[in-house]
Amino acid sequence: MALLRTVAKLDALAPGNDLLYSLISPTAAVIAFWNLGFAHYICPMTIKLLVLGKTDSAQLIQLINEYQNRLRHYIKFELEIIPDIKNTKNLSEKQQKDKEGEAILSKLNNTDILVLLDEKGKQKTSVEFSEYLQKHMNSGIKQLVFAIGGPYGFSDAVYQKSIGKISLSKMTFSHQMVRLFMVEQLYRAFTILRNEPYHHR
């Protein structure tokens, strides 16, 4: 309770001041922000989703934006679109993956934790995924980055940089659909952690 009162005082004195919040241990801050019902100050961590190329479908864009807005009530979230590689017709599969890999790696900070959405990755239930996110929040990292690759997957350099792979399904989806599914699953995970009625177990 003393921790909750401390966080409440910090928010009253300097709302939105990340520096003050960083003085609290990351694990304690997560618990405090959670219990106080704060929106984007649940923890200092940011989640970023890196994707290659724009989404063509207006309906998909609308749905992705809807879940992004919902998700931002729980945590700082950013969806960053990396422009498509040009002249891919003149590139081999490996060359295209390498160029896409360079673009992905250029968007990372030194302290970022990178997780790949990959068909060969480990599958998780929504509850397991929420627990996975909670562990990362408790660890005190600044930014957790999920990446969706191009049509041929990721380059060797990107695989080497990542800490793991997650698969949303054994089925194959378009990369544009995966964006929507991932943002929705992130939102679902936080409603699970908050015991909110969106997810039915």
C-alpha positions as CSV (number, residue, x, y, z in Angstrom):
1,M,0.0,0.0,0.0
2,A,2.9,2.4,0.7
3,L,4.1,1.8,-2.8
4,L,0.7,2.6,-4.2
5,R,0.5,5.8,-2.3
6,T,4.0,6.7,-3.5
7,V,3.1,6.2,-7.2
8,A,-0.1,8.1,-6.7
9,K,1.8,11.1,-5.3
10,L,4.3,10.9,-8.2
11,D,1.5,11.0,-10.7
12,A,-0.1,13.9,-9.0
13,L,3.2,15.9,-8.8
14,A,4.4,15.1,-12.3
15,P,1.9,13.2,-14.4
16,G,3.5,11.5,-17.4
17,N,7.1,11.8,-16.0
18,D,8.9,8.6,-16.9
19,L,12.0,9.7,-15.1
20,L,10.2,9.7,-11.7
21,Y,8.6,6.4,-12.4
22,S,11.9,4.8,-13.3
23,L,13.1,5.4,-9.7
24,I,10.7,2.6,-8.7
25,S,11.8,-1.0,-9.4
26,P,10.2,-2.2,-12.7
27,T,8.4,-5.2,-11.0
28,A,7.0,-3.0,-8.3
29,A,6.0,-0.4,-10.7
30,V,4.1,-2.9,-12.8
31,I,2.1,-4.0,-9.7
32,A,1.5,-0.5,-8.5
33,F,0.3,0.9,-11.9
34,W,-1.8,-2.2,-12.4
35,N,-3.6,-1.8,-9.1
36,L,-4.2,1.9,-9.5
37,G,-5.7,1.3,-12.9
38,F,-3.4,3.7,-14.8
39,A,-3.5,3.6,-18.6
40,H,-0.1,3.8,-20.3
41,Y,1.9,3.9,-17.0
42,I,1.4,0.3,-16.2
43,C,5.1,-0.2,-16.7
44,P,8.0,1.7,-18.3
45,M,8.2,-0.9,-21.2
46,T,7.2,-0.1,-24.7
47,I,6.0,-2.7,-27.2
48,K,6.8,-2.1,-30.9
49,L,5.5,-4.1,-33.9
50,L,7.8,-3.9,-36.9
51,V,6.1,-4.7,-40.3
52,L,7.3,-4.6,-43.9
53,G,5.2,-2.6,-46.3
54,K,1.9,-0.8,-46.1
55,T,-1.4,-2.5,-45.6
56,D,-3.5,-2.2,-48.8
57,S,-6.9,-3.0,-47.3
58,A,-8.9,-0.1,-45.8
59,Q,-10.9,-2.5,-43.7
60,L,-7.8,-4.1,-42.3
61,I,-6.3,-0.7,-41.5
62,Q,-9.5,0.3,-39.7
63,L,-9.4,-2.8,-37.6
64,I,-5.7,-2.5,-36.8
65,N,-6.2,1.1,-35.7
66,E,-9.1,0.1,-33.5
67,Y,-7.0,-2.5,-31.6
68,Q,-4.0,-0.2,-31.5
69,N,-6.2,2.5,-29.8
70,R,-7.5,-0.1,-27.3
71,L,-4.0,-1.4,-26.6
72,R,-2.6,2.0,-25.8
73,H,-4.9,2.2,-22.7
74,Y,-2.6,-0.5,-21.2
75,I,0.9,0.1,-22.5
76,K,2.9,2.3,-24.8
77,F,2.6,0.8,-28.2
78,E,4.0,1.6,-31.6
79,L,3.4,0.0,-35.0
80,E,6.2,1.0,-37.4
81,I,5.9,0.3,-41.1
82,I,9.2,-0.3,-43.0
83,P,8.9,0.6,-46.7
84,D,8.9,-2.2,-49.2
85,I,12.2,-3.1,-50.7
86,K,12.4,-1.7,-54.2
87,N,13.2,-3.7,-57.4
88,T,12.7,-7.1,-55.7
89,K,12.3,-8.7,-59.2
90,N,16.0,-8.2,-59.7
91,L,16.9,-9.8,-56.4
92,S,17.3,-13.4,-55.3
93,E,15.3,-14.7,-52.4
94,K,18.4,-14.4,-50.1
95,Q,19.2,-10.9,-51.4
96,Q,15.7,-9.8,-50.6
97,K,15.8,-11.3,-47.1
98,D,19.1,-9.7,-46.4
99,K,17.9,-6.3,-47.5
100,E,14.7,-6.6,-45.5
101,G,16.9,-7.8,-42.6
102,E,19.1,-4.7,-42.8
103,A,16.0,-2.6,-42.7
104,I,14.6,-4.4,-39.7
105,L,17.9,-4.2,-37.7
106,S,18.3,-0.5,-38.5
107,K,15.1,0.1,-36.5
108,L,16.4,-1.5,-33.3
109,N,18.1,0.2,-30.4
110,N,20.9,-1.6,-28.6
111,T,18.8,-2.5,-25.6
112,D,15.7,-3.7,-27.6
113,I,14.5,-7.3,-27.1
114,L,13.5,-8.8,-30.5
115,V,11.0,-11.6,-31.0
116,L,10.1,-12.8,-34.4
117,L,6.7,-13.9,-35.7
118,D,7.7,-17.0,-37.6
119,E,5.9,-20.1,-38.8
120,K,8.5,-22.3,-37.1
121,G,8.2,-20.5,-33.8
122,K,6.6,-21.7,-30.6
123,Q,2.8,-21.6,-30.4
124,K,1.2,-20.2,-27.2
125,T,-2.3,-20.0,-26.0
126,S,-3.6,-16.4,-25.3
127,V,-3.2,-17.0,-21.6
128,E,0.4,-18.2,-22.1
129,F,1.1,-15.2,-24.3
130,S,-0.2,-12.8,-21.6
131,E,2.1,-14.5,-19.1
132,Y,5.0,-14.2,-21.6
133,L,4.4,-10.4,-21.8
134,Q,4.2,-10.1,-18.0
135,K,7.6,-11.8,-17.6
136,H,9.1,-9.3,-20.0
137,M,7.5,-6.4,-18.2
138,N,8.8,-7.6,-14.9
139,S,12.3,-8.0,-16.3
140,G,12.7,-4.2,-16.6
141,I,13.5,-4.0,-20.3
142,K,12.7,-0.7,-22.1
143,Q,11.3,-2.0,-25.4
144,L,10.0,-5.3,-26.6
145,V,10.0,-5.6,-30.4
146,F,7.9,-8.0,-32.4
147,A,8.8,-8.3,-36.1
148,I,6.7,-9.6,-39.0
149,G,9.0,-10.6,-41.9
150,G,8.6,-10.5,-45.7
151,P,7.3,-13.3,-48.0
152,Y,10.5,-15.4,-47.6
153,G,10.9,-14.9,-43.8
154,F,13.9,-13.4,-42.1
155,S,17.6,-13.2,-42.8
156,D,20.2,-15.0,-40.8
157,A,21.3,-11.8,-39.2
158,V,17.8,-11.1,-37.9
159,Y,17.5,-14.6,-36.5
160,Q,20.8,-14.2,-34.7
161,K,19.6,-10.9,-33.2
162,S,16.3,-12.2,-31.9
163,I,15.8,-14.0,-28.6
164,G,13.0,-16.2,-29.9
165,K,10.2,-17.0,-32.3
166,I,6.5,-17.1,-31.9
167,S,4.0,-18.7,-34.3
168,L,0.4,-17.6,-34.3
169,S,-0.8,-20.7,-36.1
170,K,0.2,-23.7,-38.1
171,M,-1.9,-22.2,-40.9
172,T,-0.5,-19.7,-43.4
173,F,-1.9,-16.1,-43.3
174,S,-1.1,-13.1,-45.4
175,H,1.4,-10.8,-43.7
176,Q,-1.2,-8.1,-43.7
177,M,-3.7,-10.3,-41.8
178,V,-0.9,-11.3,-39.3
179,R,-0.6,-7.6,-38.3
180,L,-4.3,-7.5,-37.3
181,F,-4.1,-10.8,-35.5
182,M,-1.0,-9.8,-33.6
183,V,-2.3,-6.4,-32.4
184,E,-5.6,-8.1,-31.3
185,Q,-3.6,-10.7,-29.4
186,L,-1.6,-8.1,-27.6
187,Y,-4.8,-6.3,-26.6
188,R,-6.3,-9.6,-25.5
189,A,-3.3,-10.4,-23.4
190,F,-3.6,-7.2,-21.4
191,T,-7.3,-7.8,-20.8
192,I,-6.4,-11.2,-19.5
193,L,-3.8,-9.7,-17.2
194,R,-6.4,-7.3,-16.0
195,N,-9.1,-10.0,-15.6
196,E,-11.4,-8.1,-17.9
197,P,-14.3,-9.8,-19.7
198,Y,-13.0,-9.6,-23.3
199,H,-11.3,-13.0,-23.2
200,H,-13.5,-16.1,-22.3
201,R,-11.5,-18.9,-20.8
